[in-house]
Amino acid sequence: MVLQIIHGFDGLMREGDVREIEAGLRKLKGMGIGGVVCNVSFRDYLRSEKQWEILSYGIEAAERIGLVIWLYDEEGYPSGAGGGLVLEGHPEFEAYGLICSMRRVKGPVMINVHLPKEGRKLHAVWAYRMQGDRISLDSPIRLDLGGRMGELEVGAGKWCVAAIAEKTMFEGTHCTANVYKRRRYINILDRRAVARFIELTHQEYKRRFPDKLGSSIEAIFTDEPSLMTAYIHPDPEPKYAAVPWCEEFPQFFRRMKGYDIEPRIVALFTDKIDPPDEARRVRCDYYDAIAKLCAESYFGQIQDWCRENGIVSTGHPLWEEEIVHHVAFEGSLFEIMRRFDIPGIDMLSSRPERVFKGNGFLGAKFASSAAHIQGLERVMSETSDYIERTSGDEVSIEEMKGIAALQFVMGVNVITSYYPWQKISPDGYKEFNDFVRRLGEAMTGGRHVADVAILYPVVSVWADFLPTTRSICLETQSRSIRRISGSLAEIAKGLLESQIDFDFLDDRAIQEAQIVNGKLLVAQEEYTAVVIPPMEIISFETARKLIDLARQGGLLIAFERVPDKAMERGHDETLGILMAGEMEGGLKICRNVEKMIRTLRERIKPDLFLPHPNRHILYNHRVKGGSDIYLIFNLSEHDFDDEIRLRASGPIKILNPDDGSYEEPDETDGKFRLKIRPLGAKIVVVGIHKVREV
C-alpha cells in the first residue's frame, strides 16, 4: 500500500473551498493511493482553529472515500519540537551535551579552572594521574568547586585536569542542517521534554478527534528525532566534541551498570586512557545506557501513548543506513526500533542501482530485521526522489517501481510517498501505486524465511566510538570501526548477490533466542547460520549463546577474525577458551566473502538456485496461507531470462506485479524458466494458490 504524505489539507484548496479537499483526495484514490499521512497545517501550527477545522474536514473526507489515515506529529522535522512550542517557557528542555577541556600539568601547582569555551555551565572538574602519555582511571580526584570557576591546587606528579561542562546543542547539528527550518530542539533523553511534546501534539489530536483514534486513524508517524550532540555541518568547526547527557542519566546509569559514570566521563572523549580495555568497556556501558534511555524516553513514551489510545507508532530515525550514525544519533538503532509498532526508514533516491551500490539498502534491512525479530508484519519506507529532484534530475516510473521493488525484497511492505503527485502523470502514478499495492498484498503477513543472520556489531562500535568536532561520518572514527562498517556492507552484499537472504540480529535477540535442532529460533524466524563481523569486542552472553548454537549443529562464521574481548568485565579468558574450543567444530573463520559463501553453501541448501550466477537477482521469501511466496527482483538494466530452482516444492504460479496477470510455468524437476524485465520483479507462489488477477 502507498500512503500519500500531505502536510495540511489546505494545500489542496486552490480556490479556498474546503470541497476541493475531497476532490483532491478522490483524485489520489483514483491514482491508486491507499491512504494519507496528514497533520494540521504548518500555518500557525497547532494554534489556528481554522486549520483544525480544515483538518477535520479532510479526515472526514478521507473516511468517506475509504482511505487509511495516519497522523504526522510535527511541523516539518525533526519531530519533538512541536513547531517550537515545547521549548516555549521551558528552556530547561533544550538539547544539550557534555564537552571536555583537558590540560596536562605537573604538580604541585595552582591552576585556574575556567568554563570551557562554548560551555554554558561547569559540570565537574576531575584530576587524573598520568601513566606515561595515558590518563589513568585509577583513583581520580574530583576538584569540587560546586559548579564555580576559580583556582585549584593539584598535588605532586603529572596530572590531566579535565573540566567537564554542559553545552547547548544547536549550531552545526541537525537543528540547523535539516532542510526544513533552523529551530532549537528538545533533549530526547529528557522524559519531561518528551512528555510535553506528547501533551502538545498527540493529546491535542486526541482532544480534537477522540472517536477516530483506533478507528479511522490508524497510526502516528514521527520523523527523524535524534540526539543532537553530533555535528552534521559545523561551520565554523567547534572547539569541543560533545556527548549526550541529561539530568537523570547518572542515576539511570548507576541503576543499570552498578557504578558511577561521573569519574569516568573523560574516557568518552579520548582513547589515551589507561587501562585501554577498561576505557572501552566504559564506552560500551555508556552507549548501552544512552540507547536504552533514548528508547524509553522518546520512542517508548510515544509507543505507550499510542497503545493506550488504540493506534500504532511508526516513523523513522535519522540516517538509518550507517552504524556510526546509529551510535551518534540514538545509541543503537535496534534499541529504538523495538519501540516502533511499524519500524521505518526513509529512502531519498529513486535510482535502485545507486542505492544498492552506495549501501543505501542497509537501512531497509536493519528495519525489516527489527520487525522480524519482534514478529511484526509491517515495515514502512518514506520514499521519494528527493536526491534526483533537488539536482534537477527526473526519474522514470520504471525507476520508481524499481526502488519500491528493491525495498520490498529488503523487507519493506508499506510506502509513505513524498513523490510530487501533482507533477506526475495520473496514469503513471497509478501504475506505480498499483505495482506497490500488489507487492504489499503478497509480502505482508505470514513469516519471513532466511537461513542466515548477521550479528549487529554495535557493541564493538561503542567500544571505540569517540565524538568529533567534524561532520559525523565514518572517516572520523577509528580503523576498527571503519572496518566493521565496511564489512557489514561487504557481507550483506555478498549474501544478497549470492541469493542468500539474511536478517541482522542484535544482542538481545540472540540472548533471548532458543536453539532447537541446530537452529536459532527468534520469534518466527529460524536461522541455521550466524555471521560475526570483524569485531574485537563482543557481549559475553551473546558469544556464549552463539557457541551453544555451534555445538548443537548450527554454523557460526567469524568474518576475518574471532572476537577476543568481552564487553562484560572479567570474561576475556573464558571467552578465549570458548572460541578456541569450537574452532574444530561449528565455528569457522572466513577471511573473505567468497570463502563465507562456499562455507554456507556446504551446509545449507539454496532457497533460490540459479544455474548461472547472477549478482543482480535479489529475493525475499515468505510463507503464509500454506504457500511459499517469493518476490524476485532484477536489479540489472538488462532482461533476466533463465531457469531457476526453488527449495519450496509444489505447483507454481507467477504473478506479474506490473499488471496483476499470472502464468503457470512449465516445470521439470523443480526447475522452471523465469523472465524479468530490467528493474522489474515477479512474485512466485508455490503450493496452495490464492492468486487472482488484480
C-alpha positions in Angstrom: 0.0 0.0 0.0 1.1 3.6 -0.7 0.0 6.4 1.7 0.5 10.0 0.3 2.1 12.4 2.8 0.0 15.6 2.8 1.2 18.3 5.2 -2.0 20.2 5.6 -5.2 19.7 3.6 -5.3 23.5 2.9 -2.7 22.7 0.2 -5.5 21.1 -1.8 -7.6 24.2 -1.6 -6.5 26.1 -4.6 -9.6 28.3 -4.6 -10.1 28.4 -0.8 -13.0 26.0 -0.9 -12.9 23.0 1.5 -14.8 20.9 -1.0 -11.6 20.9 -3.1 -10.1 18.7 -0.4 -12.4 15.8 -1.1 -12.0 16.3 -4.8 -8.2 16.1 -4.4 -8.4 13.0 -2.2 -10.7 11.3 -4.7 -8.2 12.1 -7.4 -5.5 10.4 -5.3 -7.7 7.4 -4.7 -8.2 7.2 -8.4 -4.4 7.1 -8.8 -4.2 4.1 -6.6 -3.3 5.7 -3.3 -4.5 3.7 -0.3 -4.1 6.2 2.4 -2.8 9.6 3.6 -0.3 10.7 6.3 -1.7 14.1 7.4 -1.4 16.8 10.0 -2.9 20.1 11.0 -1.4 22.7 8.6 2.0 24.2 9.4 0.4 27.6 9.2 0.1 28.9 12.8 0.8 25.3 13.7 -1.4 23.8 16.4 -2.9 27.2 17.2 -5.2 28.0 14.4 -8.9 27.0 14.9 -9.4 27.4 11.2 -6.7 24.9 10.3 -8.1 22.4 12.8 -11.5 22.7 11.1 -9.8 22.1 7.7 -8.0 19.1 9.1 -11.3 17.8 10.5 -13.0 18.2 7.1 -10.1 16.4 5.4 -10.2 13.5 7.8 -13.9 13.1 7.3 -13.5 13.2 3.5 -10.7 10.6 3.7 -13.1 8.4 5.8 -15.9 8.7 3.2 -13.5 7.8 0.4 -12.1 4.8 2.3 -8.5 6.0 2.7 -6.3 4.7 5.6 -5.4 7.7 7.8 -2.1 8.2 9.6 -1.1 11.4 11.5 2.2 13.2 11.2 3.4 14.5 14.6 5.4 17.6 13.8 5.7 20.9 11.9 8.3 19.8 9.4 11.1 17.8 11.1 12.8 16.7 13.3 9.9 15.6 15.4 9.9 16.6 19.0 9.9 20.4 18.8 6.1 20.7 18.4 6.7 23.5 16.0 8.9 25.2 18.6 6.2 25.2 21.3 7.7 22.6 23.5 10.6 24.9 24.5 8.4 28.0 25.0 8.6 28.7 28.7 10.8 25.6 29.2 14.4 26.3 28.2 15.5 23.5 30.5 14.1 21.0 27.9 16.6 22.1 25.2 19.1 19.6 23.8 22.5 19.8 25.5 25.5 17.6 25.9 28.8 17.4 27.8 32.1 18.8 26.5 35.5 18.2 28.0 38.5 20.5 28.1 41.7 18.7 29.1 45.1 20.1 30.2 48.2 18.4 31.4 50.0 19.9 34.4 52.9 18.9 36.7 52.2 19.4 40.4 52.2 20.6 42.9 50.7 23.6 41.2 47.8 26.0 41.4 45.6 26.0 38.3 42.8 28.3 37.2 39.7 26.5 36.2 37.7 28.2 33.5 34.4 27.4 31.9 35.4 25.8 28.6 34.6 28.0 25.6 31.1 27.1 24.2 30.1 25.8 27.7 27.0 27.1 29.4 27.6 25.6 32.9 30.5 23.8 34.6 29.6 20.2 35.3 32.6 18.9 37.2 36.4 19.1 37.3 38.5 15.9 37.7 42.2 15.4 38.1 43.7 12.1 36.8 47.2 10.9 37.2 49.2 10.3 34.1 50.7 6.9 33.2 53.2 7.9 30.6 51.1 9.6 27.9 47.9 8.0 29.1 45.2 9.1 31.6 44.8 6.7 34.5 41.3 5.9 35.6 42.6 4.7 38.9 41.5 6.9 41.8 40.7 10.2 40.1 40.2 13.2 42.3 37.2 15.5 42.0 38.2 19.1 42.4 34.9 20.3 43.6 34.1 24.0 43.2 30.4 23.5 43.5 30.0 24.3 39.8 32.0 27.5 40.1 35.3 28.6 38.4 38.4 29.6 40.3 41.9 28.4 41.5 42.5 24.8 42.4 45.6 23.0 43.7 46.8 19.6 42.5 49.5 17.6 44.2 52.9 16.3 43.1 53.2 14.3 39.9 51.9 14.5 36.4 48.2 15.1 36.0 45.5 15.6 33.5 42.8 18.1 34.6 39.5 17.6 32.8 36.9 20.4 33.1 33.5 18.9 32.1 30.9 21.4 31.0 27.3 21.5 29.6 26.9 22.8 26.1 23.6 23.8 24.5 23.5 21.9 21.1 22.3 23.9 18.1 24.8 25.3 15.6 26.2 22.7 13.2 23.8 20.0 14.4 20.6 18.6 12.7 18.9 21.6 14.3 20.4 23.8 11.6 21.4 21.1 9.0 17.9 19.8 8.2 16.3 21.2 5.0 13.1 22.4 6.7 13.9 25.0 9.3 16.6 26.2 11.7 15.0 25.5 15.1 16.1 24.7 18.6 15.3 21.2 19.7 14.5 19.2 22.8 16.7 16.8 24.6 15.0 13.4 23.7 16.7 11.8 26.7 14.6 14.1 29.0 11.3 12.3 29.7 9.8 15.6 30.8 10.6 17.3 27.4 9.1 14.3 25.5 6.0 14.3 27.8 5.4 18.0 26.9 5.8 17.2 23.2 3.2 14.5 23.5 0.9 16.7 25.5 1.0 19.5 22.9 0.7 17.3 19.9 -0.7 13.7 20.4 -3.0 14.8 23.2 -4.3 17.6 21.1 -5.2 15.3 18.3 -6.9 13.1 20.8 -8.9 16.0 22.2 -9.9 17.0 18.7 -10.7 13.5 17.3 -11.5 11.3 20.3 -13.6 8.9 18.4 -11.3 8.5 15.4 -8.2 7.2 17.1 -8.1 3.5 16.6 -10.9 3.6 14.1 -10.2 5.6 11.0 -6.9 7.0 12.4 -4.5 4.0 12.5 -1.1 5.4 13.3 1.1 8.3 14.3 4.3 9.0 12.3 7.4 10.5 14.0 10.2 11.9 11.7 13.9 11.9 12.4 14.1 12.6 16.1 17.7 12.3 17.3 20.3 13.1 20.0 21.7 16.5 19.0 25.3 16.0 20.2 26.7 15.1 16.8 27.7 17.7 14.2 26.5 17.5 10.6 27.6 20.7 9.0 29.8 22.5 11.6 30.7 26.0 10.3 32.9 27.2 11.9 34.1 24.0 13.4 33.5 24.0 17.2 36.4 23.6 19.6 34.9 20.7 21.6 33.2 17.5 20.8 30.0 16.6 22.8 28.3 13.5 24.2 24.6 13.1 25.1 23.5 13.8 28.7 20.5 14.7 30.8 19.9 15.3 34.5 18.5 11.8 35.0 21.4 10.0 33.3 23.9 9.5 36.2 21.2 7.7 38.3 19.9 5.8 35.3 23.4 4.6 34.5 24.2 3.6 38.1 20.9 1.5 38.4 21.7 -0.2 35.1 25.5 -0.7 35.4 26.2 -0.7 39.1 28.9 2.0 39.2 29.3 5.8 38.9 29.9 7.1 35.4 31.0 10.6 36.6 34.7 9.8 37.3 35.0 8.0 34.0 33.4 10.6 31.7 36.9 11.5 30.4 37.0 8.1 28.7 34.2 9.1 26.4 36.4 11.8 24.8 39.8 10.2 24.3 41.4 6.8 23.7 44.5 7.8 25.6 43.3 6.0 28.7 45.0 3.5 31.0 44.0 0.7 31.0 42.6 0.9 27.4 40.3 -2.1 27.8 38.6 -0.5 30.8 38.0 2.7 28.8 36.4 0.6 26.0 34.1 -1.1 28.5 33.1 2.3 30.0 32.2 3.5 26.5 30.2 0.2 25.9 28.3 0.7 29.2 27.7 4.4 28.5 26.3 4.0 25.0 24.3 0.9 26.1 22.7 3.1 28.7 22.2 6.0 26.4 20.4 3.8 23.9 18.1 2.3 26.5 17.2 5.7 27.9 16.7 7.2 24.5 14.4 4.3 23.6 12.4 4.7 26.8 12.2 8.4 26.9 11.3 9.3 23.4 10.2 6.3 21.4 8.9 4.4 24.4 6.7 7.2 25.7 5.2 7.7 22.2 4.6 4.0 21.7 3.0 3.7 25.1 0.7 6.6 24.4 -0.3 5.1 21.0 -1.1 1.7 22.5 -3.1 3.3 25.3 -5.1 5.1 22.6 -5.7 2.2 20.2 -3.3 3.2 17.4 0.3 2.2 16.4 3.6 4.1 16.4 5.6 4.4 13.3 8.1 6.7 11.6 11.8 6.6 11.2 15.1 7.8 12.8 17.9 9.8 11.2 20.3 8.3 8.7 19.5 4.6 9.3 22.0 3.2 6.8 25.3 3.7 8.7 26.1 2.1 12.1 28.3 5.0 13.1 25.2 7.2 12.8 23.2 4.8 14.9 25.6 5.3 17.8 25.7 9.1 17.3 22.0 9.7 16.9 20.3 7.2 19.2 22.9 4.9 20.7 21.6 1.7 19.0 19.2 1.5 16.1 17.7 -1.8 17.2 17.0 -0.5 20.7 14.8 2.3 19.4 13.3 0.2 16.6 11.9 -2.1 19.3 9.7 0.8 20.3 8.0 1.1 16.9 5.0 -0.9 16.0 5.8 -0.3 12.4 9.5 0.2 12.1 10.5 2.5 9.3 13.2 4.2 7.2 13.4 6.9 4.6 14.6 6.4 1.0 15.6 9.7 -0.7 16.7 8.3 -4.0 14.7 6.5 -6.7 17.7 5.1 -8.6 17.9 1.4 -7.4 21.4 0.8 -8.8 22.7 3.9 -7.0 21.0 2.9 -3.7 22.4 -0.6 -3.8 25.9 0.4 -4.8 26.0 3.1 -2.2 24.8 0.8 0.6 21.5 2.7 1.0 19.7 -0.7 1.1 21.1 -1.4 4.5 18.5 0.9 6.2 15.7 -1.3 4.9 17.5 -4.4 6.0 18.0 -3.1 9.5 14.4 -2.0 9.9 12.9 -5.2 8.5 15.2 -7.3 10.7 14.0 -5.3 13.7 10.4 -6.2 12.6 11.2 -9.9 12.1 12.8 -10.4 15.5 9.6 -8.9 17.1 7.2 -10.8 14.9 5.9 -7.6 13.4 4.2 -7.7 10.0 4.8 -4.3 8.6 7.8 -2.2 7.7 7.5 1.3 6.3 9.6 3.4 4.0 9.1 7.1 3.4 10.1 7.1 -0.2 10.8 9.9 -2.7 13.1 11.1 -5.5 14.4 13.9 -3.3 18.1 13.5 -4.3 17.3 13.4 -8.0 14.7 16.3 -7.8 17.0 18.6 -5.9 19.7 18.1 -8.5 17.4 18.9 -11.4 17.1 15.3 -12.5 14.0 13.3 -13.2 13.2 9.7 -12.5 11.0 7.4 -14.6 8.0 5.4 -13.4 10.1 2.3 -14.0 12.8 3.6 -11.6 10.1 4.5 -9.1 8.8 0.9 -9.3 12.4 -0.4 -9.2 13.2 1.4 -5.9 10.0 0.1 -4.4 10.8 -3.5 -5.5 14.4 -3.2 -4.2 13.0 -2.1 -0.8 10.4 -4.9 -0.8 13.0 -7.6 -1.3 14.8 -6.0 1.7 11.6 -6.4 3.8 9.7 -3.2 3.4 6.0 -3.6 2.6 4.4 -0.1 3.2 5.3 3.0 1.3 4.6 6.6 2.5 5.1 8.7 -0.5 6.7 12.1 -0.8 6.6 11.9 -4.6 5.1 15.2 -6.0 1.9 13.6 -7.3 0.7 16.8 -9.0 3.7 16.7 -11.3 3.4 13.0 -12.2 1.0 11.9 -14.9 -2.1 10.3 -13.3 -1.7 7.1 -15.4 2.0 6.9 -14.4 1.3 7.4 -10.7 -1.5 4.8 -10.8 0.9 2.3 -12.4 3.4 2.9 -9.6 0.8 2.7 -6.8 -0.9 -0.4 -8.2 2.5 -2.1 -8.6 3.3 -1.3 -4.9 -0.1 -2.5 -3.8 0.4 -5.9 -5.5 3.8 -6.2 -3.8 2.3 -5.3 -0.5 -0.5 -7.8 -0.7 1.9 -10.6 -1.5 4.6 -9.7 1.0 2.6 -8.7 4.1 1.7 -11.4 6.7 2.9 -14.9 7.3 6.5 -15.3 8.2 9.8 -14.4 6.7 12.3 -17.1 5.7 16.0 -16.7 5.9 18.7 -19.2 6.9 21.4 -16.7 7.8 21.7 -14.0 10.4 24.4 -11.3 10.9 25.2 -10.1 14.4 24.5 -6.4 14.7 28.0 -5.4 15.9 27.1 -2.2 17.7 29.0 -3.3 20.9 32.3 -3.2 19.1 31.4 0.2 17.6 30.5 1.5 21.1 33.9 0.4 22.4 35.9 2.6 20.1 33.4 5.4 19.3 34.7 8.9 20.0 32.7 12.2 19.4 34.2 14.6 16.9 34.1 18.3 16.2 33.8 17.5 12.5 30.8 16.3 10.5 29.9 12.9 11.9 30.9 10.3 9.4 32.8 7.1 9.1 36.1 8.8 8.3 36.1 10.5 11.8 36.3 7.1 13.5 38.9 4.5 14.2 40.2 2.0 11.8 38.4 -0.8 13.6 35.0 1.0 13.3 35.6 1.7 9.7 36.4 -2.0 9.1 33.2 -3.1 10.9 31.1 -0.7 8.9 32.7 -1.7 5.6 32.4 -5.4 6.4 28.6 -5.0 7.1 28.0 -3.8 3.5 30.5 -6.3 2.1 28.9 -9.3 3.9 25.4 -8.2 3.2 26.0 -7.6 -0.5 27.9 -10.9 -0.8 25.0 -12.8 0.7 22.3 -11.0 -1.3 24.1 -11.2 -4.6 24.5 -15.0 -4.0 20.8 -15.3 -3.4 21.2 -15.9 0.4 18.8 -13.8 2.4 19.5 -12.8 6.0 18.5 -10.7 9.0 20.6 -8.6 11.4 20.2 -9.8 15.0 21.0 -7.6 18.0 22.4 -9.0 21.2 19.1 -9.2 22.9 17.5 -11.2 20.1 20.4 -13.7 20.3 20.5 -13.9 24.0 16.7 -14.5 24.2 16.7 -17.0 21.3 16.0 -20.7 21.7 18.2 -23.3 20.0 16.3 -26.2 18.5 17.7 -28.8 16.1 20.7 -26.8 15.3 18.7 -23.6 14.6 18.5 -20.3 16.3 14.8 -19.5 16.8 13.8 -15.8 17.2 10.1 -15.0 17.0 9.0 -16.8 13.9 12.5 -16.8 12.3 14.8 -19.9 12.1 18.5 -19.3 11.4 20.9 -22.1 10.7 24.0 -19.9 10.5 25.2 -16.7 12.1 27.9 -14.5 10.8 30.0 -12.4 13.2 31.5 -9.3 11.6 35.2 -8.5 12.3 34.6 -7.4 15.9 37.2 -7.1 18.6 34.8 -6.9 21.5 31.5 -8.8 21.9 29.0 -9.3 24.6 30.0 -12.5 26.6 26.4 -13.6 26.9 25.9 -13.3 23.1 29.1 -15.2 22.4 28.1 -18.0 24.8 24.7 -18.4 23.0 26.4 -18.5 19.6 28.9 -21.1 20.8 25.9 -23.2 22.1 24.4 -22.9 18.6 27.7 -24.2 17.0 27.9 -27.0 19.5 24.3 -28.1 18.7 24.7 -28.3 15.0 24.4 -24.8 13.8 27.1 -22.9 11.8 29.0 -20.0 13.3 31.1 -17.9 10.9 33.6 -15.3 12.2 34.4 -13.0 9.3 38.2 -12.2 9.2 38.7 -12.7 12.9 37.3 -14.0 16.2 36.4 -11.5 18.9 38.9 -11.7 21.8 37.4 -9.2 24.3 34.2 -9.4 26.3 32.1 -6.3 26.9 31.5 -7.6 30.4 34.4 -7.3 32.8 36.3 -10.5 33.9 35.3 -12.7 31.0 38.1 -12.3 28.4 39.8 -15.6 29.4 36.6 -17.6 29.4 35.7 -16.1 26.0 39.0 -17.1 24.6 38.6 -20.7 25.8 35.0 -20.9 24.4 36.1 -19.7 21.0 39.2 -21.8 20.8 37.3 -24.9 21.9 34.9 -24.6 19.0 37.5 -23.9 16.2 37.4 -27.5 15.1 33.7 -27.7 15.3 30.9 -25.4 14.2 32.9 -22.2 14.3 34.6 -21.3 11.0 36.8 -18.3 10.2 36.3 -17.0 6.7 38.8 -14.4 5.5 36.7 -13.2 2.6 33.2 -13.2 1.2 34.0 -16.0 -1.3 35.0 -18.3 1.5 32.0 -17.3 3.5 29.6 -18.2 0.6 31.3 -21.5 0.0 31.1 -22.4 3.7 27.4 -21.6 3.8 26.7 -23.5 0.6 28.3 -26.6 2.0 25.9 -26.6 4.9 22.7 -25.0 3.6 20.6 -26.0 0.6 19.9 -22.9 -1.5 16.5 -21.4 -1.1 16.8 -20.0 -4.6 19.3 -21.5 -7.0 20.5 -20.0 -10.3 22.4 -22.3 -12.7 24.2 -19.3 -14.0 25.4 -17.0 -11.2 23.8 -13.5 -11.4 24.5 -10.9 -8.8 21.6 -8.7 -9.9 18.9 -11.2 -8.8 17.7 -10.5 -5.3 14.8 -12.1 -3.5 12.6 -12.3 -0.4 10.7 -15.4 0.8 7.6 -15.5 3.0 5.4 -18.4 4.0 1.7 -17.6 4.5 -1.6 -19.3 3.9 0.0 -22.6 3.1 2.0 -21.1 0.3 5.6 -20.2 -0.2 5.8 -16.7 -1.8 9.0 -15.5 -3.4 9.5 -11.9 -4.5 12.3 -11.9 -7.1 13.8 -8.7 -8.3 16.1 -7.9 -11.2 18.4 -5.0 -10.3 20.1 -5.1 -13.7 19.5 -2.8 -16.7 19.2 -6.0 -18.8 16.4 -8.6 -19.1 16.7 -11.7 -16.9 15.8 -14.9 -18.7 17.0 -18.1 -17.1 16.0 -21.3 -15.3 15.7 -21.1 -11.5 15.0 -23.7 -8.8 13.3 -23.0 -5.5 13.7 -25.0 -2.3 10.0 -24.9 -1.8 8.1 -27.6 -3.7 4.6 -27.7 -5.2 2.6 -26.3 -8.1 3.9 -22.9 -9.2 2.2 -19.7 -10.4 4.0 -16.5 -11.3 2.3 -13.1 -10.7 3.4 -10.1 -12.6 3.0 -7.1 -10.3 3.2 -4.7 -13.3 -0.4 -5.6 -14.4 -1.7 -8.3 -12.0 -1.6 -11.1 -14.5 -0.3 -14.6 -13.7 1.0 -17.6 -15.5 1.7 -21.2 -14.8 5.2 -22.1 -16.0 6.4 -25.4 -17.4 8.3 -27.2 -14.6 10.8 -30.0 -14.8 12.4 -31.5 -11.6 11.6 -28.3 -9.7 13.2 -26.1 -12.4 11.3 -23.5 -14.4 12.1 -20.6 -16.6 11.6 -17.1 -15.3 11.7 -13.8 -17.2 12.0 -10.4 -15.5 12.4 -7.0 -17.2 15.1 -4.6 -16.2 14.4 -3.2 -12.7 11.4 -5.5 -12.7 10.0 -8.1 -10.3 8.0 -11.2 -10.3 6.1 -12.9 -7.5 6.3 -16.7 -7.5 3.7 -18.6 -5.5 4.5 -22.2 -4.6 1.9 -24.5 -3.1 -1.7 -23.7 -2.2 -2.8 -20.9 -4.6 -4.9 -18.0 -3.7 -3.6 -16.0 -6.6 -6.1 -13.9 -8.6 -5.8 -11.4 -11.3 -5.7 -7.9 -9.7 
